Amino acid sequence: FKGPNFGAESCFCHKAGNPSCRSLKCSCREGCAGITTRGYQGVTFMNTAQGNCKRGALLTIPRTYVRDINHLYKSCGGGAQALLSSLLSQGFSAYQGRSPGPVMQCLHKGSYASVKWMHLHTFCAHGHVDGMPSRNAYCSEMKSALQAGEVASKLLHLAR
């Protein structure tokens, strides 16, 4: 990540623990604490966007900078499937601690992402957050973390 130390992308850089911003002051309005899960490939935290799920929504972001799912598909080759599968599984598992059961997981289509750091939205299965699900995003319901590979393949296929 080579952006300035302000704005949403910078905040995500800090929350991800990305090396390019570790030595800089946190740029997140809500602070850099409050990480729900720190995984090997990603970080999960509360989504500040309002939705209609009573347990809220989570965001899962990769530790490394990836602009959006379309960029992931085009630039990461075979690694795209593994990274996205890991993020989906992590987001699903983190949400189970808040509200067990099926979840909706969505990624903005590249041209519709207001934050240029890929971020996976996880929320209640029949809810809505940040205008999703919609035709401006790739979404899939997950009922088990074991579906992560299958759902990653589906979302990457849609992003082609």
DSSP file (Angstrom, degrees, kcal/mol; ACC not computed):
  #  RESIDUE AA STRUCTURE BP1 BP2  ACC     N-H-->O    O-->H-N    N-H-->O    O-->H-N    TCO  KAPPA ALPHA  PHI   PSI    X-CA   Y-CA   Z-CA
    1    1 A F              0   0    0      0, 0.0     9,-0.0     0, 0.0    65,-0.0   0.000 360.0 360.0 360.0 130.7    0.0    0.0    0.0
    2    2 A K        +     0   0    0     19,-0.0    19,-0.0     2,-0.0     0, 0.0   0.126 360.0 118.1-125.4  19.8    1.4    3.4   -1.0
    3    3 A G  S    S-     0   0    0      1,-0.2     2,-0.0     6,-0.1     0, 0.0  -0.179  70.4 -78.1 -83.2 178.3   -1.4    5.8   -0.2
    4    4 A P        -     0   0    0      0, 0.0     2,-1.2     0, 0.0    -1,-0.2  -0.250  45.0-104.3 -71.4 163.3   -1.5    8.7    2.2
    5    5 A N  S    S+     0   0    0      5,-0.1     2,-0.3     4,-0.0    20,-0.0  -0.310  96.2  67.3 -87.9  52.4   -1.9    8.2    6.0
    6    6 A F  S  > S+     0   0    0     -2,-1.2     4,-0.5    22,-0.0     3,-0.2  -0.963  71.8  45.5-157.6 161.8   -5.6    9.2    6.0
    7    7 A G  H  > S-     0   0    0     20,-0.4     4,-2.1    -2,-0.3     5,-0.1  -0.158  96.2 -59.5  90.3 173.3   -8.9    7.9    4.6
    8    8 A A  H  > S+     0   0    0      1,-0.2     4,-2.6     2,-0.2     5,-0.2   0.859 130.3  54.3 -64.2 -39.5  -10.5    4.5    4.6
    9    9 A E  H  > S+     0   0    0      1,-0.2     4,-2.1     2,-0.2    -1,-0.2   0.914 110.1  47.9 -63.2 -41.0   -7.7    2.7    2.7
   10   10 A S  H  X S+     0   0    0     -4,-0.5     4,-2.3     2,-0.2    -1,-0.2   0.907 110.2  52.6 -64.2 -41.9   -5.1    3.9    5.2
   11   11 A C  H  X S+     0   0    0     -4,-2.1     4,-2.8    16,-0.3     5,-0.2   0.933 109.5  48.5 -58.7 -46.5   -7.4    2.8    8.1
   12   12 A F  H  X S+     0   0    0     -4,-2.6     4,-2.6     1,-0.2    -1,-0.2   0.883 107.7  55.8 -62.5 -37.6   -7.6   -0.7    6.5
   13   13 A C  H  X>S+     0   0    0     -4,-2.1     5,-2.0     2,-0.2     4,-0.7   0.930 110.8  44.8 -58.0 -46.1   -3.9   -0.7    6.1
   14   14 A H  H ><5S+     0   0    0     -4,-2.3     3,-0.9     1,-0.2    -2,-0.2   0.933 113.6  48.3 -64.0 -47.4   -3.5   -0.1    9.9
   15   15 A K  H 3<5S+     0   0    0     -4,-2.8    -1,-0.2     1,-0.3    -2,-0.2   0.858 110.0  53.5 -63.8 -34.1   -6.2   -2.6   10.9
   16   16 A A  H 3<5S-     0   0    0     -4,-2.6    -1,-0.3    -5,-0.2    -2,-0.2   0.683 106.8-127.5 -72.3 -17.2   -4.6   -5.2    8.6
   17   17 A G  T <<5 +     0   0    0     -3,-0.9    -3,-0.2    -4,-0.7    -2,-0.1   0.806  41.9 179.5  71.5  27.7   -1.2   -4.7   10.3
   18   18 A N    >>< -     0   0    0     -5,-2.0     3,-1.9    -6,-0.2     4,-0.7  -0.415  33.9-127.5 -64.7 134.6    0.3   -4.1    6.8
   19   19 A P  T 34 S+     0   0    0      0, 0.0     4,-0.4     0, 0.0     3,-0.4   0.769 102.2  68.7 -55.9 -28.3    4.1   -3.4    7.1
   20   20 A S  T 34 S+     0   0    0      1,-0.2    -6,-0.1     2,-0.1    -2,-0.1   0.656 114.3  25.0 -70.5 -12.9    3.8   -0.2    5.0
   21   21 A C  T X4 S+     0   0    0     -3,-1.9     3,-1.5    -8,-0.2    -1,-0.2   0.362  88.0 103.6-130.5   5.3    1.8    1.6    7.7
   22   22 A R  T 3< S+     0   0    0     -4,-0.7    -2,-0.1    -3,-0.4     4,-0.1   0.853  85.2  49.0 -57.2 -36.8    2.8   -0.1   11.0
   23   23 A S  T 3  S+     0   0    0     -4,-0.4    -1,-0.3     2,-0.1     2,-0.2   0.513  98.9  87.8 -84.5  -3.3    5.2    2.7   12.0
   24   24 A L  S <  S-     0   0    0     -3,-1.5     3,-0.1     1,-0.1     2,-0.1  -0.601  89.1 -93.8 -96.5 156.8    2.5    5.4   11.3
   25   25 A K        -     0   0    0     -2,-0.2    -1,-0.1     1,-0.1   -11,-0.1  -0.391  53.6 -91.9 -64.9 141.5   -0.1    6.8   13.6
   26   26 A C        -     0   0    0      1,-0.1    -1,-0.1    -2,-0.1   -15,-0.1  -0.299  35.7-166.9 -55.7 134.2   -3.5    5.1   13.4
   27   27 A S        +     0   0    0    -17,-0.2   -20,-0.4    -3,-0.1     2,-0.4   0.256  46.6 116.9-109.5  10.8   -5.7    6.9   10.9
   28   28 A C    >   -     0   0    0    -17,-0.2     3,-1.3   -18,-0.1     4,-0.1  -0.657  61.2-142.5 -84.5 132.4   -9.1    5.2   11.7
   29   29 A R  T 3  S+     0   0    0     -2,-0.4    -1,-0.1     1,-0.3     3,-0.1   0.879 106.6  42.6 -56.0 -39.2  -11.8    7.5   13.1
   30   30 A E  T 3  S-     0   0    0      1,-0.3    -1,-0.3     3,-0.0     3,-0.2   0.399 121.3-109.9 -89.8   3.2  -12.9    4.7   15.5
   31   31 A G    <   -     0   0    0     -3,-1.3    -1,-0.3     1,-0.1    -2,-0.1  -0.147  27.3 -86.8  88.5 170.7   -9.3    3.8   16.4
   32   32 A C  S    S+     0   0    0     -4,-0.1     3,-0.2    -3,-0.1    -1,-0.1   0.376  96.9  90.3-101.3   3.9   -7.3    0.7   15.4
   33   33 A A        +     0   0    0     -3,-0.2    -3,-0.0     1,-0.2   -18,-0.0  -0.208  52.4  73.8 -82.2-176.3   -8.5   -1.5   18.3
   34   34 A G        +     0   0    0      1,-0.3    12,-0.7    11,-0.1     2,-0.4   0.739  53.5 163.3  84.1  23.9  -11.5   -3.8   18.2
   35   35 A I  E     -A   45   0A   0     -3,-0.2    -1,-0.3     1,-0.2    10,-0.3  -0.645  21.6-165.6 -74.8 126.9  -10.2   -6.5   15.9
   36   36 A T  E    S+     0   0A   0      8,-2.4     2,-0.4    -2,-0.4     9,-0.2   0.912  72.2   7.4 -77.8 -45.9  -12.5   -9.5   16.2
   37   37 A T  E     -A   44   0A   0      7,-1.7     7,-2.9     2,-0.0     2,-0.6  -0.997  56.4-160.6-143.1 132.4  -10.1  -12.0   14.6
   38   38 A R  E     +A   43   0A   0     -2,-0.4     5,-0.2     5,-0.2     2,-0.2  -0.946  25.5 177.7-110.4 108.9   -6.5  -11.9   13.4
   39   39 A G        -     0   0    0      3,-3.1    48,-0.0    -2,-0.6    -2,-0.0  -0.493  44.3-100.8-102.6 176.3   -5.8  -14.6   10.9
   40   40 A Y  S    S+     0   0    0      1,-0.2    -1,-0.1    -2,-0.2     3,-0.1   0.893 121.0  21.3 -63.5 -40.2   -2.8  -15.5    8.9
   41   41 A Q  S    S+     0   0    0      1,-0.1    22,-2.3    22,-0.1    23,-0.4   0.571 128.3  20.2-106.8 -11.4   -4.1  -13.9    5.7
   42   42 A G  E     - B   0  62A   0     20,-0.3    -3,-3.1    21,-0.1     2,-0.4  -0.937  56.3-132.5-153.7 173.3   -6.7  -11.5    7.0
   43   43 A V  E     -AB  38  61A   0     18,-2.3    18,-2.6    -2,-0.3     2,-0.4  -0.991  17.2-155.1-133.1 137.6   -8.2   -9.4    9.8
   44   44 A T  E     +AB  37  60A   0     -7,-2.9    -8,-2.4    -2,-0.4    -7,-1.7  -0.947  23.0 154.6-118.3 136.5  -11.9   -9.2   10.8
   45   45 A F  E     -AB  35  59A   0     14,-2.4    14,-3.1    -2,-0.4   -10,-0.1  -0.942  47.8 -69.3-150.8 168.6  -13.5   -6.3   12.6
   46   46 A M  E     - B   0  58A   0    -12,-0.7     2,-0.5    -2,-0.3    12,-0.3  -0.353  45.6-125.8 -64.2 139.8  -16.9   -4.6   13.1
   47   47 A N        -     0   0    0     10,-2.8    10,-0.4    75,-0.1    -1,-0.1  -0.757  10.4-155.9 -84.6 128.0  -18.4   -2.8   10.1
   48   48 A T        +     0   0    0     -2,-0.5     2,-0.2     2,-0.1    -1,-0.1   0.636  65.0 104.1 -80.0 -13.0  -19.3    0.8   10.9
   49   49 A A  S    S-     0   0    0      1,-0.1     2,-0.3    80,-0.0     8,-0.2  -0.470  78.7-116.7 -68.9 138.4  -21.8    0.8    8.1
   50   50 A Q        +     0   0    0     -2,-0.2    80,-1.0     6,-0.1     2,-0.2  -0.560  43.6 161.6 -78.0 137.8  -25.4    0.6    9.3
   51   51 A G  B     -F  129   0B   0     -2,-0.3    78,-0.2     2,-0.2     6,-0.1  -0.695  48.5-103.6-137.0-169.1  -27.4   -2.4    8.3
   52   52 A N  S    S+     0   0    0     76,-1.8     2,-0.5    -2,-0.2    77,-0.1   0.206  79.3 110.3-111.7  16.8  -30.6   -4.1    9.5
   53   53 A C    >   -     0   0    0     75,-0.3     3,-2.1     1,-0.1    -2,-0.2  -0.801  63.9-142.2 -90.5 128.2  -29.0   -7.1   11.3
   54   54 A K  T 3  S+     0   0    0     -2,-0.5    -1,-0.1     1,-0.3     3,-0.1   0.742 102.2  49.8 -66.0 -20.8  -29.5   -6.8   15.1
   55   55 A R  T 3  S-     0   0    0      1,-0.3    -1,-0.3    44,-0.0     2,-0.0   0.286 110.3-130.2 -96.7   9.1  -26.0   -8.3   15.7
   56   56 A G    <   -     0   0    0     -3,-2.1    68,-0.5   -10,-0.1    -1,-0.3  -0.297  24.9 -78.9  78.9-163.1  -24.4   -5.9   13.2
   57   57 A A        -     0   0    0    -10,-0.4   -10,-2.8    -8,-0.2     2,-0.3  -0.948  31.6-140.3-140.1 156.7  -22.0   -6.8   10.4
   58   58 A L  E     -BC  46 122A   0     64,-2.8    64,-2.4    -2,-0.3     2,-0.4  -0.834   4.1-147.7-117.6 156.0  -18.3   -7.6   10.1
   59   59 A L  E     -BC  45 121A   0    -14,-3.1   -14,-2.4    -2,-0.3     2,-0.4  -0.976   8.4-165.9-118.6 138.8  -15.6   -6.8    7.6
   60   60 A T  E     -BC  44 120A   0     60,-1.9    60,-2.9    -2,-0.4   -16,-0.2  -0.995  12.2-178.9-124.0 126.4  -12.8   -9.1    6.7
   61   61 A I  E     -B   43   0A   0    -18,-2.6   -18,-2.3    -2,-0.4    58,-0.2  -0.907  29.4-109.2-124.2 149.9   -9.8   -7.7    4.9
   62   62 A P  E     -B   42   0A   0      0, 0.0   -20,-0.3     0, 0.0     4,-0.2  -0.473  21.2-131.1 -72.9 150.8   -6.6   -9.2    3.6
   63   63 A R  S    S+     0   0    0    -22,-2.3     2,-0.2    -2,-0.1   -21,-0.1   0.860  94.8  63.0 -67.8 -35.6   -3.4   -8.3    5.3
   64   64 A T  S    S-     0   0    0    -23,-0.4     2,-0.4   -46,-0.1   -46,-0.0  -0.609 104.5 -95.1 -88.2 152.4   -1.8   -7.6    2.0
   65   65 A Y        +     0   0    0     -2,-0.2     2,-0.4    52,-0.1    -2,-0.1  -0.541  48.6 164.9 -73.3 123.3   -3.2   -4.8   -0.2
   66   66 A V        -     0   0    0     -2,-0.4    52,-3.8    -4,-0.2     3,-0.1  -0.980  28.1-149.3-133.6 123.2   -5.7   -6.0   -2.8
   67   67 A R        -     0   0    0     -2,-0.4     2,-0.3    50,-0.3    -1,-0.1   0.924  66.2 -37.5 -62.1 -49.0   -7.7   -3.3   -4.4
   68   68 A D     >  -     0   0    0     49,-0.1     4,-2.4    50,-0.1    -1,-0.2  -0.949  66.4 -82.3-165.8 176.9  -10.9   -5.3   -5.1
   69   69 A I  H  > S+     0   0    0     39,-0.6     4,-2.6    -2,-0.3     5,-0.2   0.847 125.0  54.3 -64.8 -34.1  -12.1   -8.8   -6.1
   70   70 A N  H  > S+     0   0    0      2,-0.2     4,-2.1     1,-0.2    -1,-0.2   0.909 110.5  46.4 -65.9 -40.3  -11.6   -8.0   -9.8
   71   71 A H  H  > S+     0   0    0      2,-0.2     4,-2.5     1,-0.2     5,-0.3   0.890 110.8  53.7 -65.6 -40.8   -8.0   -7.0   -9.2
   72   72 A L  H  X S+     0   0    0     -4,-2.4     4,-2.0     1,-0.2     5,-0.2   0.941 110.1  47.2 -58.1 -48.6   -7.6  -10.2   -7.0
   73   73 A Y  H  < S+     0   0    0     -4,-2.6     4,-0.4     1,-0.2    -2,-0.2   0.907 117.7  41.4 -60.6 -43.7   -8.8  -12.4   -9.9
   74   74 A K  H  < S+     0   0    0     -4,-2.1    -1,-0.2    -5,-0.2    -2,-0.2   0.805 124.9  31.2 -77.4 -30.0   -6.6  -10.7  -12.5
   75   75 A S  H  < S+     0   0    0     -4,-2.5    -2,-0.2    -5,-0.1    -3,-0.2   0.608 112.8  53.1-109.5 -11.8   -3.4  -10.4  -10.5
   76   76 A C  S >< S-     0   0    0     -4,-2.0     3,-2.1    -5,-0.3     4,-0.4   0.472  72.2-171.7-108.6  -0.5   -3.2  -13.2   -8.0
   77   77 A G  T >  S-     0   0    0     -4,-0.4     3,-1.5     1,-0.3     4,-0.5  -0.161  74.0  -3.4  51.4-133.1   -3.6  -16.3  -10.3
   78   78 A G  T 3> S+     0   0    0      1,-0.3     4,-0.9     2,-0.2     3,-0.4   0.704 129.0  68.2 -65.0 -20.5   -4.0  -19.5   -8.3
   79   79 A G  H <> S+     0   0    0     -3,-2.1     4,-2.5     1,-0.2    -1,-0.3   0.697  84.2  72.6 -71.7 -18.7   -3.5  -17.6   -5.0
   80   80 A A  H <> S+     0   0    0     -3,-1.5     4,-2.6    -4,-0.4     5,-0.3   0.925  96.0  49.1 -62.2 -45.4   -6.8  -15.8   -5.5
   81   81 A Q  H  > S+     0   0    0     -4,-0.5     4,-2.3    -3,-0.4    -1,-0.2   0.924 113.3  46.3 -60.8 -46.4   -8.8  -18.9   -4.6
   82   82 A A  H  X S+     0   0    0     -4,-0.9     4,-2.0     2,-0.2    -2,-0.2   0.918 114.9  46.1 -65.8 -44.1   -6.8  -19.6   -1.5
   83   83 A L  H  X S+     0   0    0     -4,-2.5     4,-2.3     2,-0.2    -2,-0.2   0.949 115.5  44.8 -64.9 -49.1   -6.9  -16.0   -0.2
   84   84 A L  H  X S+     0   0    0     -4,-2.6     4,-2.6    -5,-0.2     5,-0.2   0.900 112.2  52.5 -64.4 -40.2  -10.6  -15.5   -0.8
   85   85 A S  H  X S+     0   0    0     -4,-2.3     4,-2.3    -5,-0.3    -1,-0.2   0.905 109.8  49.5 -60.4 -42.0  -11.4  -18.9    0.7
   86   86 A S  H  X S+     0   0    0     -4,-2.0     4,-2.4     2,-0.2    -2,-0.2   0.917 112.0  47.5 -63.2 -44.9   -9.4  -18.0    3.8
   87   87 A L  H  X S+     0   0    0     -4,-2.3     4,-2.7     2,-0.2     5,-0.2   0.899 112.1  50.0 -64.7 -41.4  -11.2  -14.7    4.2
   88   88 A L  H  X S+     0   0    0     -4,-2.6     4,-2.5     2,-0.2    -2,-0.2   0.928 112.6  46.7 -62.9 -45.5  -14.7  -16.3    3.7
   89   89 A S  H  X S+     0   0    0     -4,-2.3     4,-2.6    -5,-0.2    -2,-0.2   0.912 113.8  48.2 -63.1 -43.3  -14.0  -18.9    6.3
   90   90 A Q  H  X S+     0   0    0     -4,-2.4     4,-2.5     2,-0.2    -2,-0.2   0.923 112.8  47.5 -64.6 -45.1  -12.6  -16.4    8.8
   91   91 A G  H  X S+     0   0    0     -4,-2.7     4,-2.0     2,-0.2    -2,-0.2   0.912 113.4  48.8 -62.2 -43.3  -15.6  -14.0    8.3
   92   92 A F  H  X S+     0   0    0     -4,-2.5     4,-1.6    -5,-0.2    -2,-0.2   0.954 113.1  46.2 -60.7 -51.0  -18.1  -16.8    8.6
   93   93 A S  H  X S+     0   0    0     -4,-2.6     4,-0.8     1,-0.2    -2,-0.2   0.885 111.2  52.0 -61.9 -40.6  -16.4  -18.2   11.8
   94   94 A A  H >< S+     0   0    0     -4,-2.5     3,-0.7     1,-0.2     4,-0.4   0.891 108.7  50.9 -63.9 -38.9  -16.2  -14.7   13.4
   95   95 A Y  H >X S+     0   0    0     -4,-2.0     4,-3.0     1,-0.2     3,-1.4   0.822  98.4  66.3 -69.5 -29.6  -19.9  -14.1   12.8
   96   96 A Q  H 3< S+     0   0    0     -4,-1.6    -1,-0.2     1,-0.3    -2,-0.2   0.822  95.1  58.6 -61.0 -29.9  -20.8  -17.4   14.4
   97   97 A G  T << S+     0   0    0     -4,-0.8    -1,-0.3    -3,-0.7    -2,-0.2   0.703 114.5  36.9 -70.5 -19.3  -19.5  -16.0   17.7
   98   98 A R  T <4 S-     0   0    0     -3,-1.4    -2,-0.2    -4,-0.4    -1,-0.2   0.824 140.2  -2.7 -96.5 -43.5  -22.1  -13.1   17.3
   99   99 A S  S  < S-     0   0    0     -4,-3.0    -1,-0.2     2,-0.1    -2,-0.2  -0.737  74.4-138.1-156.9  96.6  -25.0  -14.9   15.8
  100  100 A P        +     0   0    0      0, 0.0    -4,-0.1     0, 0.0    -7,-0.0  -0.232  61.8  55.9 -60.1 145.0  -24.9  -18.6   14.9
  101  101 A G  S    S-     0   0    0     42,-0.1    -2,-0.1    23,-0.0    41,-0.1  -0.728  92.2 -17.6 128.5-175.5  -26.4  -19.7   11.7
  102  102 A P        -     0   0    0      0, 0.0    23,-1.0     0, 0.0     2,-0.3  -0.203  59.4-163.3 -60.4 151.5  -26.3  -18.9    7.9
  103  103 A V  E     -DE 124 142A   0     39,-2.6    39,-2.9    21,-0.2     2,-0.4  -0.918  18.6-127.0-132.5 159.7  -24.6  -15.6    6.8
  104  104 A M  E     -DE 123 141A   0     19,-3.1    19,-2.2    -2,-0.3     2,-0.4  -0.911  24.6-166.2-102.0 135.8  -24.6  -13.5    3.7
  105  105 A Q  E     +DE 122 140A   0     35,-2.3    35,-2.1    -2,-0.4     2,-0.3  -0.992  11.3 176.2-127.6 129.2  -21.1  -12.6    2.4
  106  106 A C  E     -DE 121 139A   0     15,-2.1    15,-3.1    -2,-0.4     2,-0.4  -0.961  19.6-165.6-136.2 146.9  -20.6   -9.9   -0.2
  107  107 A L  E     -DE 120 138A   0     31,-2.3    31,-3.0    -2,-0.3    13,-0.1  -0.998  32.4-115.7-126.3 133.4  -17.7   -8.1   -2.0
  108  108 A H  E     - E   0 137A   0     11,-0.5   -39,-0.6    -2,-0.4    29,-0.3  -0.392  34.3-108.7 -61.8 141.6  -18.3   -4.9   -3.9
  109  109 A K    >>  -     0   0    0     27,-2.4     3,-2.1     1,-0.1     4,-0.8  -0.487  39.1-106.2 -64.0 147.2  -17.7   -5.2   -7.6
  110  110 A G  G >4 S+     0   0    0      1,-0.3     3,-0.8     2,-0.2    -1,-0.1   0.835 118.3  49.4 -48.4 -45.7  -14.5   -3.3   -8.4
  111  111 A S  G 34 S+     0   0    0      1,-0.2    -1,-0.3     3,-0.0    -2,-0.0   0.631 113.8  47.5 -73.6 -12.0  -16.2   -0.3  -10.0
  112  112 A Y  G <4 S+     0   0    0     -3,-2.1     2,-0.6    24,-0.2    -1,-0.2   0.457  80.9 112.1-105.9  -3.4  -18.6    0.1   -7.1
  113  113 A A    <<  -     0   0    0     -4,-0.8     5,-0.0    -3,-0.8    24,-0.0  -0.599  44.1-170.9 -76.4 118.4  -16.1   -0.2   -4.2
  114  114 A S  S    S+     0   0    0     -2,-0.6     2,-0.6     1,-0.1    -1,-0.2   0.782  79.7  56.8 -78.1 -26.5  -15.9    3.2   -2.4
  115  115 A V  S    S-     0   0    0      2,-0.1     2,-1.5  -107,-0.1    -1,-0.1  -0.933  81.1-146.1-105.6 120.6  -12.9    1.9   -0.4
  116  116 A K  S    S+     0   0    0     -2,-0.6     2,-0.3     2,-0.1   -48,-0.1  -0.317  74.7  87.0 -87.9  54.3  -10.1    0.7   -2.6
  117  117 A W  S    S-     0   0    0     -2,-1.5   -50,-0.3   -50,-0.1   -49,-0.1  -0.892  91.8-107.9-144.9 116.0   -9.0   -2.1   -0.3
  118  118 A M        -     0   0    0    -52,-3.8     2,-0.4    -2,-0.3   -50,-0.1  -0.149  44.9-179.9 -50.2 131.5  -10.9   -5.4   -0.9
  119  119 A H        -     0   0    0    -58,-0.2     2,-0.5    -4,-0.1   -11,-0.5  -0.981  21.3-143.8-143.4 127.6  -13.2   -6.0    2.1
  120  120 A L  E     -CD  60 107A   0    -60,-2.9   -60,-1.9    -2,-0.4     2,-0.5  -0.780  14.4-147.6 -92.0 123.6  -15.6   -8.9    2.6
  121  121 A H  E     -CD  59 106A   0    -15,-3.1   -15,-2.1    -2,-0.5     2,-0.4  -0.792  14.3-172.9 -91.0 130.1  -18.9   -8.0    4.3
  122  122 A T  E     +CD  58 105A   0    -64,-2.4   -64,-2.8    -2,-0.5     2,-0.3  -0.994  20.6 141.9-124.7 126.6  -20.4  -10.7    6.5
  123  123 A F  E     - D   0 104A   0    -19,-2.2   -19,-3.1    -2,-0.4   -66,-0.1  -0.918  54.9 -49.7-153.8 175.0  -23.9  -10.2    8.0
  124  124 A C  E >   - D   0 103A   0    -68,-0.5     3,-2.0    -2,-0.3   -21,-0.2  -0.149  58.4-111.5 -56.3 147.8  -27.1  -12.1    8.8
  125  125 A A  T 3  S+     0   0    0    -23,-1.0   -22,-0.1     1,-0.3    -1,-0.1   0.770 113.4  32.5 -56.3 -34.0  -28.4  -14.2    6.0
  126  126 A H  T 3  S+     0   0    0    -22,-0.1    -1,-0.3     2,-0.1    -2,-0.1   0.142 102.9 102.2-111.3  20.0  -31.6  -12.1    5.2
  127  127 A G    <   -     0   0    0     -3,-2.0     2,-0.3    -4,-0.0    -4,-0.1  -0.234  59.1-135.7 -94.6-176.3  -30.1   -8.7    6.1
  128  128 A H        +     0   0    0     -2,-0.1   -76,-1.8   -24,-0.0     2,-0.3  -0.996  21.9 169.6-140.5 138.7  -28.8   -5.8    4.2
  129  129 A V  B >   -FG  51 132B   0      3,-1.8     3,-2.0    -2,-0.3   -78,-0.2  -0.976  68.2  -1.1-150.0 139.9  -25.7   -3.7    4.8
  130  130 A D  T 3  S-     0   0    0    -80,-1.0   -79,-0.1    -2,-0.3    -1,-0.0   0.835 130.3 -54.8  51.7  37.7  -24.0   -1.0    2.7
  131  131 A G  T 3  S+     0   0    0      1,-0.3    -1,-0.3     2,-0.0     5,-0.2   0.618 100.4 169.2  75.6  13.1  -26.6   -1.5   -0.1
  132  132 A M  B <   +G  129   0B   0     -3,-2.0    -3,-1.8     3,-0.1    -1,-0.3  -0.853  42.1  45.0-118.3 154.6  -25.9   -5.2   -0.4
  133  133 A P  S    S+     0   0    0      0, 0.0     2,-0.3     0, 0.0     5,-0.1   0.508  89.9 119.7 -71.6 150.9  -26.9   -7.7   -1.5
  134  134 A S  S >  S-     0   0    0     -2,-0.1     3,-1.3     3,-0.1     5,-0.1  -0.943  80.4 -87.1-163.4 177.9  -27.4   -6.0   -4.9
  135  135 A R  T 3  S+     0   0    0     -2,-0.3    -3,-0.1     1,-0.2     0, 0.0   0.555 119.2  69.2 -75.6  -5.1  -26.3   -6.1   -8.5
  136  136 A N  T 3  S+     0   0    0     -5,-0.2   -27,-2.4   -24,-0.1     2,-0.3   0.307 102.9  46.9 -91.6   8.2  -23.3   -3.9   -7.5
  137  137 A A  E <  S-E  108   0A   0     -3,-1.3     2,-0.6   -29,-0.3   -29,-0.2  -0.964  78.3-120.8-145.2 159.1  -21.8   -6.7   -5.4
  138  138 A Y  E     +E  107   0A   0    -31,-3.0   -31,-2.3    -2,-0.3     2,-0.3  -0.929  45.0 174.0-100.7 120.8  -20.9  -10.4   -5.6
  139  139 A C  E     +E  106   0A   0     -2,-0.6     2,-0.3   -33,-0.2   -33,-0.2  -0.911  16.7 174.7-131.6 154.5  -22.8  -12.2   -2.8
  140  140 A S  E     -E  105   0A   0    -35,-2.1   -35,-2.3    -2,-0.3     2,-0.3  -0.961  28.6-123.8-155.7 141.5  -23.4  -15.7   -1.5
  141  141 A E  E     -E  104   0A   0     -2,-0.3     2,-0.4   -37,-0.2   -37,-0.2  -0.671  26.3-161.1 -81.9 139.8  -25.0  -17.2    1.5
  142  142 A M  E     +E  103   0A   0    -39,-2.9   -39,-2.6    -2,-0.3     3,-0.1  -0.987  21.0 175.7-123.8 135.3  -22.9  -19.5    3.6
  143  143 A K  S    S+     0   0    0     -2,-0.4     2,-0.3     1,-0.3    -1,-0.1   0.492  74.5  22.6-109.4 -10.7  -24.2  -22.1    6.0
  144  144 A S    >   -     0   0    0    -41,-0.1     3,-1.7     1,-0.1    -1,-0.3  -0.991  69.5-124.7-155.4 146.9  -20.9  -23.7    6.9
  145  145 A A  G >  S+     0   0    0     -2,-0.3     3,-1.7     1,-0.3     4,-0.2   0.751 108.3  72.7 -63.0 -22.4  -17.2  -22.7    6.9
  146  146 A L  G 3  S+     0   0    0      1,-0.3     3,-0.4     2,-0.1     4,-0.3   0.656  87.1  63.6 -67.5 -14.6  -16.7  -25.8    4.8
  147  147 A Q  G <> S+     0   0    0     -3,-1.7     4,-2.9     1,-0.2     5,-0.3   0.497  72.9 100.0 -83.7  -4.5  -18.3  -24.0    1.9
  148  148 A A  H <> S+     0   0    0     -3,-1.7     4,-2.6     1,-0.2     5,-0.2   0.873  81.2  47.2 -55.1 -44.9  -15.6  -21.4    1.7
  149  149 A G  H  > S+     0   0    0     -3,-0.4     4,-2.1    -4,-0.2    -1,-0.2   0.917 114.6  46.6 -63.5 -43.5  -13.7  -23.0   -1.2
  150  150 A E  H  > S+     0   0    0     -4,-0.3     4,-2.1     2,-0.2    -2,-0.2   0.914 114.6  46.5 -64.2 -44.6  -16.9  -23.5   -3.2
  151  151 A V  H  X S+     0   0    0     -4,-2.9     4,-2.8     2,-0.2     5,-0.2   0.888 110.0  54.1 -67.8 -38.9  -18.1  -19.9   -2.5
  152  152 A A  H  X S+     0   0    0     -4,-2.6     4,-2.6    -5,-0.3     5,-0.2   0.931 109.1  48.8 -59.3 -45.5  -14.6  -18.5   -3.4
  153  153 A S  H  X S+     0   0    0     -4,-2.1     4,-2.3     1,-0.2    -2,-0.2   0.923 111.9  49.3 -59.9 -44.7  -14.7  -20.2   -6.7
  154  154 A K  H  X S+     0   0    0     -4,-2.1     4,-2.0     2,-0.2    -2,-0.2   0.936 113.2  45.2 -60.6 -48.8  -18.3  -18.9   -7.4
  155  155 A L  H  X S+     0   0    0     -4,-2.8     4,-1.6     1,-0.2    -2,-0.2   0.894 113.7  49.2 -66.3 -39.7  -17.4  -15.3   -6.5
  156  156 A L  H  < S+     0   0    0     -4,-2.6     4,-0.5    -5,-0.2    -1,-0.2   0.877 108.9  53.7 -67.3 -36.1  -14.1  -15.4   -8.5
  157  157 A H  H >< S+     0   0    0     -4,-2.3     3,-1.0    -5,-0.2    -2,-0.2   0.913 109.2  48.5 -62.2 -41.9  -16.0  -16.8  -11.5
  158  158 A L  H 3< S+     0   0    0     -4,-2.0    -1,-0.2     1,-0.2    -2,-0.2   0.823 107.3  56.9 -66.2 -30.5  -18.4  -13.9  -11.3
  159  159 A A  T 3<        0   0    0     -4,-1.6    -1,-0.2     1,-0.2    -2,-0.2   0.525 360.0 360.0 -79.9  -5.5  -15.5  -11.4  -11.1
  160  160 A R    <         0   0    0     -3,-1.0    -1,-0.2    -4,-0.5    -2,-0.1   0.515 360.0 360.0 -63.0 360.0  -14.0  -12.6  -14.4
